[in-house]
Structure formats: C-alpha cells, structure tokens
Amino acid sequence: MVKNSFISVIPQEEKEKNKGSLEFQVFSFTNKIRRLTSHLELHRKDYLSQRGLRKILGKRQRILAYLSKKNRVRYKELIGQLDIREPKTR
C-alpha cells in the first residue's frame, strides 16, 4: 500500500548493475526512511523503529556528505531527483 508512493528515479536495468553505487545506496535509504516515517505516523511509541530510522538517516547523511565533497554535480542531481533537503551548514 505504501510502497506504490515511492518514486523510482533509477531505471531497472541500472539497478541490477550498480547496487553498490552511491546513488543507489542513497535511493534505497530514502525509500526505507519514507517507509519507516509512514510506519511511525501510525505507531508513535515504536521506539525501536525510531532508533532504526535515526541510524539510517545518519548513514544517508554521511554518504551525502562524502558525495558532496567528491562530486558536487552528482550530489546536486541526486538531491534534486529524490527531493531531499540539503543539510544545514554550520
């Protein structure tokens, strides 16, 4: 029911080849985050899922930080495609 709302930015053939690519990892983390967020809207006191969500958010944040340092163009494209906000800079 919820899975249909996820956008598939990466074509199916490309998914099979590049499961380790940074784009695919961020894409799959984003899907997990959206799924967990909708789960937590129903089950507010599911603290174990909240912990899992925070861990996945941290992983995605670290990958995005690495990508923004290494290749700013790919980073901007990915953020635009997945509709993710840029992290606040200090």
Secondary structure, 3 states (H helix, E strand, C coil): CCHHHCCCCCCHHHHHHCCCCHHHHHHHHHHHHHHHHHHHHHCCCCHHHHHHHHHHHHHHHHHHHHHHHHCHHHHHHHHHHHCCCCCCCC
